[in-house]
């Protein structure tokens, strides 16, 4: 549980990155093996989806947004339906705009409020961790 608090602290300090999700998933798999949490494939896929969201945020905030390539989400996410739901939810909330899905399921969108977008994803990750680890809010 001590390692989990490192991730929660990074979320609170706005320092959490998509690379942290990889480390977090490794920790969660270990915690699952030890019986601390009940980790499902669905849980892992949602965190992969949040990693995709953070990847887009990091690209938008980088000095070279041209690094974004069509299909990047496929290297991060295994369940397209979760990406679709996630992006549609953010569009309804006004966190993304100009959403375009091409024939192959690749999505592009604009992020009008970087910090609102990031905070939304951070909140989703934190809520997921609180649920999995049965933490008090």
C-alpha positions, 0 to 999 in steps of 0.5 A: 500500500505504501507504493500506492500512496506514491501514485496518489501523491503524484496525482494530487501534485499534478505530476502523474504521467502515462508512464506512471500508469505502466508502473501502477499496473505492475504494482496492481498486478502484484497486489492482486497476486497477494490478494490485496485487490481483485484486479480484472482485465476490465480494470486494466483496460480502463487504466490503459484507456486513461493512459491513452488520455494522458498520452494525448495530454502530454503530446498537446503540452509538448514542444512538438505536438507533431509527434502524434500519429494516427493509431497511437491509441492502438499501442496503448489500449486493447479495448476500442469500446472503452476509448470510444466511451471515454472520448464521447464522455469527454466530448459531452462534458466539453473537455474535447472538441472537433472529435473525428473518428476515421474508418479504422477507429482512429480518433483525433480531437482538440483539447481546449482546456488542458488543465481541465482535461488533465484533472478529469483524467486524474479524477478518474484514475484516483476514483478507480484506485479508491474503488479497487483498494477500498480507500476512504475518500 
